[in-house]
Amino acid sequence: MDLDSNLKPLKYSLDLFRIGEIRKGLGKVGEFDAKFYASYDKLTSDLDQLAFEIESGLTTNKRDEARATARQAYQRILIFEDELNTSIADMRDVKNRILHGRGGGGSLQS
């Protein structure tokens, strides 16, 4: 077994331009994380408020208002789910750019 050949730096060389691309891609991942957590926090806050409104409507016999609020909560969940699916596609695109130097058509800005 020739260990010397496994220790040669040229065997593992990486183009300096690729390092910049990787750094840029990892920055996009960090941006995604921040946006995702902010979006999730807003969703949970909105749903907490809507849950309170639904509960208040049920205890005060305003069932129609409670149903309308429940539909509103459902719509907010659907919007969040759609945004999450788009974000997942964007993250896959960034991952492909980092790993393979090419993208798959996500919507994150380069």
N, C-alpha and C positions, 0 to 999 in steps of 0.2 A: 504494500500500500504506500503510495507516494503522497505524504502529507504536505510536502513542499509545494506541490502544484495547487493545493487547496488554499494555500496562504498567499498566493500571488495577488496583489491588489487589482491588477487589470482584469482578472477573471470576474471581479464583482464591481467593475467600474460602472458609474451612473453618469449620464450626461448632465452637466450642470443646468441646462435648460429644463430638463425633466424635474430636477429638484425644485425649481421655481414653480413649475406646473403643479407639483405635489403640494407645495406650501399653499398655493392659491386654492387648490381643491379642499385642503383641510380647513382653510379659512371659511370656505362656503359651508362646510359641515358645521363649523362653530356658529355661523350666522343662522343656519337652519335650526340648530338646537335652541338658540335664544328665541327665535320667532315661534317655534313650536311650543315652548313652555309659556310664552306670553299668551299665545292663542288658547292654550289649554286652560290657563288660569282665568282668562276672560270667560271661556265657556262654562267652567265650573261656577264662577261667580254669577253669571247670567242664569244658570240652571238653579242655583240656590235661591235667587230672587224669584224666579218663576215658581219654584216649589212652594215658597212662602205664599205667593199669590194664589196658587191652586188650593193650598190648605185653607187659606182665609176664605176663599170663595165657597169651599165645601162646608166650613163651619158656620157661615152666615147665610146659607141657603142660596147662594148665587152660583148655582151649578152650571148655568150656561156660560158665565164668565170663566169659571174654572175649566170647563171643557175648551174654551177658546184659548186660554192660557196654556193648557196642555198641548194643544195643536201647535202653538207658537214654540213651545219647548222642543217638540218633535222636529219642527222645521229648522231650529237652530242646530240640533244634533245632526240633521242631514247635511246642512251647510258645512259643519265642522268635518264630517266624514268625507265630503267631497274635497275640501281643502287638504285633509290629511292624505287622501289618495294621490292628489297632485304633488304633494310634498314628498311622498314616498317615491314617485316617479323621478322627481328632481334629484333625490338622494342617490337613486340608482344610477342616474346619469353622471353625477359627480364621482361616484365610486368607479364607474367605467373609465372616466377621464383620468382618475388617479392611477388605476391599475393598468389601463391599456393605452392611455394617451388619446382616447377618442370618446365622444359622447353619444348618447342614445336619443337625444331630442327632448330632454326635459326643459322646463321653463326657467331654471335659475339663470340669472344673467352671468355672462363670462367676464 
